[in-house]
Amino acid sequence: MFRGMRVAISVVLLIGSVGSAFADGPKNLNSVIVHGTTIDGWKVICSGSACGNIVFENTIRYNTNQPEMGEAGGGVSLNVDKEQFCAMLAKDKPSGCNLAVPPASPGIVMFGQPAWQPNGCGLGGWKDALLSAVAGFAGGHNYSGELDAPRDGVSFLAACNEHDRCYAAAEGKAGCDTAFQLNMYAQCGGDALCDGWADVYAGIVKVSSAAEKTYNSSVEDRSCALFAKDMRSNGCRA
């Protein structure tokens, strides 16, 4: 019905793989970047996988001689107009996603809503499990009494904040956890006792069920935030 109607789209699919040592494993979140123009002249810009699926499932032609990026480049033709695109996108709303008040997420700005913020090495999620580990390790290891800086003179705050951001952006649990440990080691500067504290923190995020649940919850929040962003950016209504 729509053959011959053209849409110029540029598509880059960015798939983040997630490693796991758990039975079920952390959830995966695929990200896409899509720029283009619908057959009725509407500019499409999307960041979530729901939008990407629409593009890939409705592509009818791709010309590799066309440039890969640019608002009117890419050589991809779709068989949908803006109304159809929005209808399909709305059907893919993540379960439990509140479009009126989507969760805050790094790098996503929603008008009238507070921006995402990390909470350091404080409480919540896997950090509740950290308290027990710290209590067991503190004796004889010069615990400062501060979760953000368990070793006097060394702060893990920046490492914890970056780990929060990595989880919240759903960049892959295994990679986030490894980077967290390396960032703490960098702050320790070769201090063996400090490295021991870093291992305690890293051990909790790598093996605890609390950390896996925290990451999976972050994936769900990120998915909802990206979906809400795509709906709003493209003028679509639920």
N, C-alpha and C positions, 0 to 999 in steps of 0.2 A: 504493500500500500504506500509505503514511504520511500520506495526505491528511487534513487536519483536525487533525493533531498540530502543536502550535505551539511555536515557539522565539522568545523575545524577544531580539533582538540589536540592539546599536547598532554601526554600522559607519562608520568614516571612512577613506577611501582616500587616502593621501598618496603621490603619485608624484613622484619626483625625476628630473628630466631632466638628461642629461649631454651637454655639448658635446664636440666632438672635432675635432682637426686631423689625425688619423691615419687610415690607410687602413681599418683595422678598427674603430678607436675604442674608448674605454673601455667597460666593461660597465655595464649599468644595473642598479639594484636598486630594486624597488618595495617600499614599506613600507606596512603596514596597522595599524590599531588596531581591535580587535574585542572587545567586551564582550557577554556574553549568557548565556542559560540554555538548555541542551538540553532535548529533550522528556522526558527522564527526570530533570530537575531539576539537572543539572550546570552549574556556572558556567564559562563559556568566557571566557578572556582570552588574546588572541594579539597578536603584534607582527610576525610575518613574513608574507611574501607567500604561502607555501604555505597557511597558515591562511585568509588572505583569499580565495584562490581557492576553497577549500572553501565558504566562506560564499556567495560570489557565484554559484558554479555550482550550488548547491543551494537557493537562495532560491525559494520558491514564492509568496510574497505580500509586498507592501510597502505599508504604509498611511502616506501622507505626513502624515496628521493626528496621528500619534503623535510624541512628542518624539524628537529625533535622538540624544540621549545619555542615559546612565543604564543601570544594570545590567539593568533590565527594560524599557527603552524602546527605541524605534527602529522597532517595528512590522514587523520582518522575521521571517518564518517559514521554517524549514528542514525538510527531510524526513529528518533524521538524528538519532540519539541519540548519547550519549557514545561508546559502543563503535564505532559506525560512523565518527564524527568522528575518533577516534584512529586507526582503521585507515586512513582516507584520508590523514590527516596523515603517518603513518609511511611510506606509499608515496612521499611527495614529499620524502624525505630528500635533501638536496643531495649530489651526487657527491663522494665522498672525505671526507664529514663524519664525524668521530669524536664520537659522542654522549657517550662516556665522558669524553673530555677535549676539549671544544670549545675553539676559540681564544678568547683574551681579547678583549673588544670594549668600547668606551666605553659606559658606562651600563648594562651587563649584568653582574649579579653572580651568579656560580655558586658554590654552597656548596663550600668546601674547595679552591677554585682561586684563584690570585692575580688581582688586578684588572689591567685593561689599564693600561699606562704608556707615555707618549711617550718618545722618546730624543733630543729636541732636534734640533740640526743635525748630529748625529753620523753614524756610518757605517751602512750597510745600505740596500738598495733604491736609490732615485734618488740618495741621498747619496754613493754611490760615484762616480757620474758627476760629482757636484759637485766632487769633489777635483780632477779634471782641469781643470774650468773655472776653479777658483780658482787653480790653478797657472799657467794661461795669463793670468790677469788680475792676478795679485799684483804683478808687476813694475811699479814706478812708481805703485802705488795704495795705498801704505802699509798693506799687509796685516799684521794684528796677529799672525797665526799661529794664531788660534782660529776654528774654523768657526762657533761660536755667536756670535762677535762679531768679524767680520772687520775692522771699522773701530774703532779705539781709542775707547772711551767710549760705544759704541753696541752694544747686544745684540739679536741676532735670535732669541734662545732662545725667548721667548714666542711669536713668530710661527711658528717651526719646530714648537713643541709643539702649537699650535693647528692647523697644517697636518697634523701627524701625526693629531690627533684627527679632523679633517674627513675625511681619507682613510679612517681606520679605521672611521668611522661611515658610510662610503659615501654622503656627502652630495652627490656630483656633482663630478667631477674639475675641470671648467672653473671652477666656482664656488669650489672649494677653492684653486685656483691663483691666481685673481684676488684673493681675500681675503688670501692669503699675501703677495702683492706689496704690497698696500695697507697691510697691517699693518707690513711692513718700512719702507715709506715713512714711516709715522707715527712709527716709532722714530727715523728719520733726522732728522726735524724740519727738512727743507729743505736739509740738507747734500748738495751735488751729488755729492761723491765717495762718500758713503754710499749715495745713491740708485743710483749705478753698481753698487755691490756688490749692492744689492737686485735690480737688473735681472739680474745674473748668476745669482743664486739662482732668481729667478722664471723666467728663460729655461730653466733646466734642467728644472724641473717641467712647463713648458708644452710643450716640444718633444721631450724625450728619450724614447726607447723604454723606458728604465729606469724613468722615472716612470710611464709608462702601465702597465707590468707591475706596479709596486708598487701602483698603484691597483686594478687588476683583481684582484690577489691579496687586497687588503683587502676587495673586494666579496665574494669567495668566503668569506673568514673571517667577515665580518659575516653573510652568509646562513646559514652553519653555526651561528653563535652564536645568532642569532634563532630558528632552528629548534629548537636544543637547549633554549632558554629556553621556547618554546611547548610542547614535549613535556613538560618538567618541570612547568611551571605548570599544565598541564591534566591531570596525572596519567596521561599516555599512556606506553606502553612500546613500544620499537622491536620 
